[in-house]
Structure formats: C-alpha cells, structure tokens
Amino acid sequence: MGYIFEQEIESIINAVRANTIGEEDQVLLKRVLAADIHPALKAYFKAEVERKLESARAAEVRSGNFPYGMPEVASLQKQIDLVLVYHYHFTRQEFETLLEESVYFQFNYLCRPQWTLLNFIVGDVRSVQASIVEKKLRYCIDYAYFPELIKRYMVAHGLAGISYEEFKNLLEKIDNEVIACHSSSELAQMTRALFAFVESGKMTPQHDLTQQTLPINAAIVFFEDKHLDEIRTRLEFERDNHEMNVLTITQLANFVEIVRTGDEKATAAPPTPPVMEEKIFESSPPENLLSAALTRPLEISEPKLQDIPEKEFPKTTRPAIMVFGENDEQYIKATPGRKQHQLVSVFTEEEQDRLIKKIFKNDKPAFLVLMMEISLAKEWAQAAHSLDALFLNNDVDPFSEDAVFFTDRLCGRFAAIR
C-alpha cells in the first residue's frame, strides 16, 4: 500500500524547494521565513536555527569579568541573536536534509500528535527538563491546545521536569477533555490542519474545505492516536468493505456521529461558530483540567507505523487547527475581557486598521484573538512569544516600522494593566 502521503510528501518538498532555495547553493533563513510555504515548516526551520545558535553560545568561553548578566547586556544580546538567527545561511545539503526531516515530522505530528509529542519530547529517557519541553514545543504550531496546555500545566505545578509516564498521561488527559467538549463536526474539523498541509504542496490548492479529501488511512491513524477505537474500527470497515479510500470532512463528521449515537442514519450537525481553543479553556479551566493527580499509568496501544514513513526525530533540545469563520468577530467582540479591551483601546481606529492590514493580513478576528491571548499572559515573555509566532506565521519582519510600533505600544500597555 505504501506510505499514506507518499505523493504529497514529494509534492510539498518540491514546492518548498521551488519557493526558497531554487537552484542556488545556499539560502538564508530570512528568505525561508518570507517564502510562500506552510507556517509549520517555517517554525521548524526557525526552531532548528535557534537550537544551533544556543549550542554555539553554550560553547563560547566568556570571562567572568564582563557583566553579561546585566539587563541591558542581556536585552542587546537577544536582539543580536535574533539578527543572527534570521541571517543564518543553509548550505544546499543542509537545507535538503532539514526540509525532508521537517515534512516527515509535520505529517507524523498532524496524523498522530500524541505519539509524536511523546516520542519527540521525551523519547526513550525517563524524564525531561521543563526548559527542553518548552524548546521542543516551538517545532509544533498546529493543534495549539497541546503546547498551550502543556506549558500551563508545567508552570502551574512549578515543574522543573516531567517524567515519561506523567507526560504520556497528560497528553491523553488533554485529548480526552478536548474530545468531551466538542461535537462530531468539530472533532472531524480538527483534521483541517492536515488538509491544509496537504494542500500546501499542490500547484492549484482547493480552498473549499467541503471539496477537499483526505486519505481514509490518515483519519484512521488520527483517531487511533486519540484512542477512539470505535471510530477507527468504523473507518476501517468503510475502507475494507466499501472501498472508501478518501473522504471529506463532512463524511468524516457523519461517521463520527454514527459511532457516537449508534444511529446508522445519523448526520452530524454543523459546528456552532466559533470553533476556538478558548471554548476548551472556558468549559474546562486548566487548573481543573490539568490536575496534579495524573498518576494512573495508561494502557496506550502504539499506532501502526507501516503507513507513515518512519523518520528519526531530530536531535533537538515543538493551526493552528482552530480557523475563524465569518461570525467569529461578533462573538469575540461580545465577550471581551477588561484587560483585552484595555489592550485594544490603546490603538486608535486608524492604527488598528493599519496594523490589521499590515500585520494581520486584513484578519480582524485574528487581531482581537491576539489581544485576548496577551491579556491572559502573566508575564511579558509569554506575550512576546505570541508576537513572535504572529510575525513568523504572517511573514512579518519583526524589525519593520509597523511591527516595532505594535510591539512597543503593547509592551507599555501590558505593564500598565498588570
């Protein structure tokens, strides 16, 4: 049968190569980040360069007579490091190796996030430091609820590290809560990140979500990773008995609804907008959702590997799936928090329009959601991470006039409302 995404992998690699290095012998990371390629691959390349720089910094010999720890020095060092990262140049061989590695990694992560996170972050060691967990989460920007809740859990419990069993239990607990508070249509739409990644390698991508198709084997692995064996069995039945090799999100949602209700005539109701991670947090606050009492070992059957290329995880020391619909702006406006409102109001209407156009690609709901995220951050470092992700995903130069204005204004207001 071959790999699930054998042709798609080749198509994405070819598309990325054509849009970045082309026929040249080297390419700057800055050019990769500015290219028309999938944001997840940009995040992977950037995280790898940051890891390389951290390794180089660790090998430096520094005299104790110099005050490297001074806040002014540390701040300047961060700016220097950012410039170095953006201007890192890949040789062709290095680029080709990392490109193939990143595409395989993303397909693994999008098809089976629990399995991938467990193997990538913890692997075959007994425990891993919290700082390493945070660094590895930079490689993963889709299924945003995973990295967000993992980081919140570790901060809330003051963990310096996490064991293999606790991390495995945590991943399953997160997914179980997500499954419990989402409808059949919303569960099916969680595969949108996988659809989008496949489409990124096509010469003429199909933007109509209802017309896009996904290999049924990918959906089988996806639900097997979530330990939803009844759904997996039903999809295997459709594949083996009805020769269904591909399916749409609507078809997938209906199969999920049939399994959940036991009614063969059941059809899934359309998702109620907006399908957002905030819905998860509001219905199950992290402090309740992610309790410290995750000690019971879980029997996790390892997903079958023959359908997805087995690639070694990178030796490194991590859309988003939630897409906004046309009614989401009204929803977000109707439920703003006080601090979110204060952050938004620091910009005039004219400034908001300019920033939404220049930084958010005319996506006003995305602007409002970022204000919500930053208002919930406990420290500016967390807010700055959200800004870094925004600039990366939207191909915005962080040193551009609009980006610097946006960052400085938010930083000043953030401190004022704390």
N, C-alpha and C positions, 0 to 999 in steps of 0.2 A: 504493500500500500504506500510505502514511502512516508516521508515526513508530512505532517499536516500542512505546513506552509512552505513547502519546498520552492514553488514558483514565486510565491510572494516574497520570500526572503531574498531571492535573487533580484527581483524587481526593485525592492527597496534599496538594496545595496547599490544597484546601478543608478537609481535616481539620486541617491545621496552623493555618489561619486561625481555624477554629471553636474550637480549643483554646487559642488565645493571644490575639490582638488582638480577635477577635469583630467587633463593630460600633463599637469605640472608635476614637478619633483617634490614639492613641499607646499604646505598650506598653513596659514595662521589660524589659531583658534577663533580669533575675532571674525574671520571670514566664515568659518563653520557656523558660528552663532548667528551671523547675519543672513545665512542662506535659507532658501525655501525648503526646509526639511522638517521632519516631525520634532516637536519640542522635547520629547523624551530622549531622543538621540543627542540633542544639544546638551541636555542636562548630564547625560552620561559622559560625553566628551569633556565638559567643563569640570565635572567631579574628578575625572582621571587626571586632568592637568593640575587641579588643586592638590590632589594626593602627591603628585610628583614634586610640586613646589614645597609641600610640607616635609617631604623626605629630604629635599635639598637643604631646607632650613635646619632640620634636625642634625645634619652632618656638618653644619658650619661651626667653626671654632670662634667663640666670642670671648673677649676679655671681660672679666668682672668689673673692670674699672670704668666701663661705659654703662650709663644708666638706661639700658634697653627697656627696662620696665616702666619708665616714666610714661604717663598717659599720652603726652604729646608725641613721644617717640613711637609708642605703640599705634597711635592713630595714623601717623605718617607711614608706618610700616605696612599697615593694612592697605593704604592707598597704593603704595609701591607694589605690593603683592598683587593687587587687582590688575594693575597695568601689566605686570609680568605675565599673569595668567592669560589675559586677553591677547597678548602678543607672543604666546608660546607657538613655536612652529613645529609641525609634524613632518617627519620625512615621509615619503610615499609609502614605504614598507610599514612604518609605524602606524600611519593613518589607515591603511588597508586592514591591518591586523585588528586595530581598535574598532573600525567600522563593522567588521564581521562579528566581533565579540559583542558589540552593543546591540546589534539587530537580534542576534540569538537570545541575548539576555532579556530584551524587551518582550519578545514573543513568549519566553518562559514566564516572565512576570505577569504579562497580561492574561495568559491562559491559566496559570496556577499560582496566584500571588502568595498564598500561604506557604506552599512548598518552596518557592523561590526565595522569599524573605528568610525563611528558616535556614536554608542551606547557604544563602549568600551572607547573611549577617552573623550567624552562629557557626554553621558548618559542623565540623567534627570535633569542636572544642567543647569543654564542659560549661564555660561561661565566657561572656564578652563584656568589655568595659562600655560604660554608657557613652563615652566620647566616640568610640568606634561605631556604635549603633547610629549615633547622630550623623556621622560622616557617611556611612553607607546608605542611609536613607536619602541622601542627596541624589542618588542614582535613580530614584523612583519618584516620578511626579504624577503618575496616574494612580487611580484608586486612592485619592488623597486622604481618605479617612484612616487608612492604615498608618502612614507616617505621623499624621497629626495625633492620633490617639496613643500610639506607641510612645511618642515624646511626652505627651501629657501624663501618661501613666508613670513613666520613669521619673519625671520631675515631681509629681505629686507624692511619690513614695520615697523620694530622696535616694534613688538607687545609683550606686557607683558602678554597678554592673548587673547583668541578668544571666541566669542560667539557661541552659538549653531547654529544660522542661518548662520553666516558667515562661520563656518566650514562646514556646510552642502552644502552651495553654492560653497565653494572651492573644495570639493570632486567632485561635479558634473562637475564643470568647468574643472578640471584636466582630468577627464574621457572623457569629450566631445572633448577636444583637442587631446587626445590620439586616440580616435576613428576617428577623422577627418583626421589624418595624417598617418593612417595605412590601408593597403589593407585588403580585406576579409580574405585572408590566414593568414595575420599577426594577425588579430583580433581573428581568431579561435585558433591560436597558443598561444594566451595569456592564454589559459586553460592548457598549458603544466605543469604549476606549480601544478595544481590539479591532472593531470595524474600522475606526479612524486610522489605526496604524496600518492596516492592510491597504486602505485607500491611498495612503501617502505614497505608495510605490507605483501607483497607476498613472499612466500618461493623461487619462481623462477620468479623474475620480468622480464617483457617483455621490453627489451631495445629498440626494434624497434618501434619508435614513430608511424609509419604508421599502426602498427598492434594493438596498444593499443586502448581500447574502454572506453568510459565514459558514465555513465547513462544519458539519454537524459534529465531527470528531473534536473540534476545538471547544464546542459547547459542552460536550461530554466531559472533557478534561476539566473545564471551568467549574462545573457543578460537582464533579468528583473531588476537586480540591476543597470545596466547601462542605464536603461530607454529606451532600444531599443525594443519597444513593437512589432514592425512588425516582428522582428526576433523571439522574444519569441512566438508570435502567430503562426508563421510558424512551429516552432519546436513542439508546442502543437498539431498542425494539423497532423504532421508526426507521433507523438506518438499515437494520438487517432484514426486516420484513417488508418494508415499503420502499426500499432503495432510495431513501432520502439522504442525499449526500451533502446538501447545503440547505440552509433555512434562513428566513428573515427574522428580525426581532419580533414581529407580530406573531409569527408561527411559534417562536420560542416561548413567548409570553403565554400563548394559549396552552402549550404543553405543560408549562409550569402550573397554570391554573387547573388543568385537568387532574394533575397529580395531587395538588393541594386540596381540591374539593371532592375528588373521586367521581366526578360527573364527566362522562365522555363527551357531552355536548357543551360543556362549559367553555366560555371565551373570556379572556382577560379584559377587564375594564381599562380604558386608557389611564395613564398615570395622572394624578392630580398635580398640576404645577404648583410650586416648582419642586423638582427633584434635587434637593440640595443636601450637602453634608450637615447643614445647620439643623435639618429635620432630625437627623440622628442624634445630635447633641442635645436638642431640646427635649426629645422624648426619653433619652437615656443619658443623663449627665455623666461626664467622665468619672466623677468621684464615685458614682454608684455602679456605672457600667464596668469600671476597671478596678474592682476592689482588690485588696492585697491578698485575699483568700483564694488564690488560684494555685492550689497545691495538688489537686487531684490529677494524676497522670491521665492523659487521654489516649485512647487507642486510635491512632491515626494510620490508616492504610496508605502506603505510598502510592501516588498516582502512577499509572503505567507510563513508561518513558519511551516506548518504541515509536510513538507517533510524532515526537518532537525531537529535533536534533539535540543530542547531549553535548553541551559545550561546557568546558570548565569555567566556573565562576571566576571573575577577575580577582586577583590577589590584592584587594584594596582595603584600606583602613577607613543608598538609595538612589479628568483629566477627572487633566483631572476628568473623572468619569461623569461628574455632575455638570450637565450642559443646561444653560438657561434658555427658557422659552420666551415667547412674546409677552406673556403675562407676568413674568417674574419681577419686572421693575416695579409694578404696582404692589406686589407682595412685599418686596424689600422695603419700599417706602412706607408701607403701612405699619411695619414693625421695627422701626429703628430704635436702637438703644440711645441713652442720653449721651454717652461718650462718642458713639458713632455720629450722632447729629452734630456734636461739637467739632469733630474732625472734618465733616463735610462743610460745615458753615465757615471754616477758616478760609475757604476759597470762594471768591465771588462767582456769580453765574458765568461771567465771561471766562474766568480762569478755569472753571470746571469744564466748560465747552472745549477750551483749547487742550486741556490735559486729556480729556476723553478722546479727542480726535488724534492727538499726537502720541499718547502713551497707551491708550486702551483700544485703539483701532475702532473708535466710534461705538464701543460697547459700554453703554452707561450702566447696565446692571452689574457688570464686572467691576466698575469703579465703586459702586455702592457696597458690593460684597467685600472688596478690599478694605474699605473703611470699617466694615464690621469686624473683619479679621484683626486689623490693627487696634481697634478699640478694645478687643478681648485680650490682646497681648499684655503680659505682666511686665515685660522689660522691652526696651528699645531694640535689643539684639534680636528678639523674636519678630518684632515688626520689620526690622531691616531684612531679615530672612525672607519675609513675604514680598518685600520690594525687589530683592534680588531675583526671586522666582518670576515676578511680574516682568521685569526688564528682560530676563532670559527668554521667557515664553513669547513675548511680543517683539523680540528683536530690537529692543530699545537700548541705545548706548547710554550707560549709567552716567557718563560724563557730559551728556548733551545738556543744553541750557534748560530744556523743559524738565528733564529727569532730576537735575540738581535742584531746580526751583521746587519741584514736587517733594523731594526728599527733605530739603531744609525746612520747608513750611510744616510738613508733617512732624518732623523731629521736634521742632519748637513747640507745636501744639500738644504733642504727646506728653512732653514733660509737664506742661501746664495743667493737664487734666488728671495727672497722677496724684 
